[in-house]
């Protein structure tokens, strides 16, 4: 090889190295990850698009429901193709965690989220939150007519006047909190009254529409359905207002959306980077500036200004890792709801 050709090869090698060094972190094709997403598809996509733009890491997303995807991960075990699991509610995270399928979350990521919004064992962390509310028909009910507690809805005077979507993971997370706060006997009594008093709809948005249409006077749902509709046309919520139970009532429960890295992931570094992004400033800003209307949970991160501040909700203290979806399913089945 001539001196000139040798020098040219050296320069090409240096140039190639420089390109790699200045490119996006983890941008190698082998670094792609798979996210099992049980969060809203639009929010999951926004997080993934932002993460890929920042890091160059490719992400394949598979969408489904909380319980459905949790059970799928458990069934797949060590052979799961998933690297990251995102949920709407924490009981699905606890279910997977109970089988020992999560890797510890990186300490830098855990440091971005307050203790209230992550698991005690450090195996998963909160990524967003939503508040329980009583959505009511403001043309029929005045503030003085509203239940002081979610437990008041068990009173016979509410028979046929309120609604819920009991088959969904959202409502079952609320019942999980009730179980943790009040115990099995009181939860079983409330579920019996639910069966007798409430009208059942499939989905929180459908229940809210029923309130708006005058089919029922109120419904136990999560807050963001109302805010999301108001931000669009408001046609499904124009007659609806939200009642926040507050006072550490079970009906003031704040549910945590969770994120965790699977222990079986072959891309631990990239998966942990994704979770760090979602809980970091950029990921939490998507909650603040986007149209999901879910609460940001990162330390010092602001939520959408239209929302009542988290601190003002006066939510009860519930250890998220103690929420028991399996026991709730048993109780709801015994009550004839599932």
N, C-alpha and C positions, 0 to 999 in steps of 0.2 A: 504494500500500500504506500502510495506517495505521501509526502509530508502534507501536501495540500488537501488530499482526500481525507487523511487522518484528522487534520484540523477541522475540516468540514463536518465530519461525523461527531466530533467533540462538541462543536457549536450546536448541532442539531439536538444532541442529547441534552445539553444545557437548556436549550429553548423549550424542549418538551417538558423537562422537569419544572421549568418556570410556569408553563401553562397549567400543569397539574397543581402546583403549589398555590396558584392564585385563583383556581376554580372553586366552586362551592364545596363546602365540607361534605365528606361522605358521598361524593357525586358518582362513585363507581357503580356500574349497573348491578353488581352483586349485592349492593346495599339496600335494595328495595325491601319494603316491609308490607305486611298484610295487617290491616286494622279491621277487627270485627266491631262494627259500629251499631250499637243499640240506641244511640242518641238520635235526635232528629237528623235526617239525611242532609238537610241544607247546612246545619251547624257543623256536622262532621266534615262535609266537603269544604267548608270555609276554613276550618282548621288545617285540613290536609293541603289545600291549595297554598295557604300561607306558609306552612312548614316546608313544602317542596320548593317554593320560590326562594325561601331563605337558605335552605341547606342543599338543594339539588337531589335529595333523597326521593326516590320514587315510592309511591304508596298505592297499594291496591286496597280498595274499600269493599267490605261485604256488609250489607245492611240487614238488620233483623230486629226482633224484640228482645227486651231484657232477659226474661226467663228462657226464651227459646235459645238465645245465643249462649247463655250461661250453661245450659244443659248440653248444648252442642260441644262446647269446650271440654266439659267434663267427660263426655262420651269419647271425644277424640284423644283426650289425655296427652301423653307425651308426643303423640303424632299430629297434634293440631298444627295446621299451617298458620295459625294466627300468631302475630308478634305482640299485638296490643289489643286490649279489650276496653271499649268505652260503653258506658251505660247511661240511662236516664235516671235510674234510682240505685241506691247502694245495696239493697238486698241481693241483687244479682252478683255484685262484687263479692259479698260475704260468702255466697254459695260457692263460687269458684275458689275463693281463698281457703274455705274450709277443707277443700280437697288438696291443698298444698300446691296449687298450680301456678301461683304467682311468684315472680322473682322480687327481691326487695327493691323498692324504689330508690333511685340514687338520692343521696343525702342533699345534694344541691336542689333537687326538685322538691323534696319534702320541705326544705327550708322556705320555699315560696308560698306555702299554704299553711294557714293557722291550724292548730291542733284540732279545733272543732270540726274541720272539714276533711279529715283523713283518718284512715284506720289506725288503731292503736298499735298494730304490729308492723306498720311501715311497709306493708305489701301492696297497698293501693292508695290513691289519693283522690280527693275531690277535684273536679274540673269545672263544675258549675253547680247552681242550686236553684230550687223552685219552692215557692210557698204554697201551702194549702190555704184555700179560701172558700167562702160560701158565696157563690154567684147567685144573686137574687133579682127577681123582677121588681124594679123600682117603681113600676106603675101600680103594684099591688101591695108591696110591703114598705112600711116606714122603718126607720132605724130602730125605733122602740119595739117593733114587732120581731126583730131578728133574734135568733138564739144566742144566748150569752156564751154557751159552750157547744162544741160539736156533739157532746154527749146529750145535750138537750133534744137533739133530733130523734132520740129514742122515745120521747114523750108521745103518747097516743094522739095529742093535739096536732102533731105533724104528719099523721097518717095520710098518705096520698098527696102530700104537699111538697115533697122534695125528691131529688134524683141523685143518681151516682152511676159510675161505670165500673162495677165491681170486678169484672173479669180482667181488667187491665193492670199492668204492673204499677201504674201510678197510684191507683186506689189501694192496691195491696201493700204498697210502701207506707201509706197513711195508716192502714190497719196494723202494720208491723210496729209503727211508732206507738200506737194505742196499746198494743200488747206489752211493749217494753215499759210504758209509763204507768199503766193501770192494772196489768196482770191478766191472766187467762180468764178468770171468772167474769170480770167486768167487760172484757172484750167479747166474750161469748154472748153475754146479755145484749150488748150493743149490736152485734151482728144479727141476733134474732130479731131485734127491733128494726134493723135495716131491711131485713127480709119482709117484715110486715108493713113498714111505713113507706118505703121508697119505691120509686119507679126506676127501672134499670135501663140504661142506654149503653150502646157500644161505642165508647170513646168519650173523652172529656168535651171535645168540641161539639159532639152531637148533643150531649147533656146541656151544654150552654145554649145551643140553638133552641132546645126545647123550652128553656127558661125564657128566652127572648120571644118565642112564639106564644107564650102564655099557656103552655101545656103543663107546666109545673112552676111552683113559686120560687124554688131555689135548687141548687146543686152543689155538691162538694167536688171541687175540681182544683187544678193548679192555676196559679195567677196568670201565667203567660198566654193562655188561650184568649183571655179577654183583651190583653194588651196587643196581641198579634192581630186580632180582628179589628180593633180600633185603629191600628196603624194602616189598615187597608181601607175597606169601605165602611166598616162598622155596621154592616147590614145584619150581622148575626149577633150583635151585642148592644144595639142601640137602646134597648129597654132594660139592659142588665147593668147592675153595679156590683162591686165587690165588697164583701164584709170580711175583715180580718179579725179572727177571734182574739189574738194576742194573749196576754196574761199567762204565758206558759201553758196554755190549753193544748190538749192533743190536736185540736183543729188549727193550731198555729205552727204545726210541724213543718220544718224546712227540710226537704229531701235533697240529698246530695247526689249529683251525677258523678260517677267514678271513672277512674282510668287506671289501668295496671298493665304491666309487662309480663307476658307469659314466661315461665321458667324454661319452657321448651323452645323458646325463640332461638333461632340460629343467628339472629341479628340484634343481639343485646344492646350494643352501642347505639345503633340507629333507633331502636325502639325506645330506649331510655331518652334519647335526644328528642323524640317526638313528644313524649310525656312532659319533658321539661319545657318544650315550646308551648304546649297547650296551657300549662299552668303559669307560664311566664307572662311578661308584659304584653307581648304581641298577641298571644293566644287569648288572654283575658280582655284585651282591647276589642277583639272580635265580638265578645259578649256585650261590651259597652256600646259599640258603634253599630252593631248589626241589628237584625230584626228577629232574633230568637227571643228576646226579652227575658232571658234567664239571668240569674244573678252571677256576677263575678265572685270568685272565692279566693283569689290570690291576695296575699297580704298587701294592703294599701291600694288595691286595684278598685277603681270605681265601676259601679254597675250603670246600666242605662239610666239617665237622669229622670225618666218618666216613672221609674219604680219607687215604691216606698223603700227607704233604706233598710238594709238587713237588720241593723241594730234596733230599728223601730218596730219590727215585727213581734218582738218579745216571744220568740220561739222557745219551746221547752228544750232542755238539754237532753239529747238522746245520743248515746254512743253508737255511731253508725254500724260498727262491726257486730253489734248485738241484735240488729234487726233480723228477724227470723222468718224468711219467706215460706219455708216448708211448714212451720207450725201454723202460720196464717192460712195457708192453703187448706190444711186439715180443719181448722176452725170454720172457715168459710164453707167448706164442703159439708161439715156437720150441721151448719145452719141452713143448708139447702140453697146456698147462693151460687156455688160452683158445681 
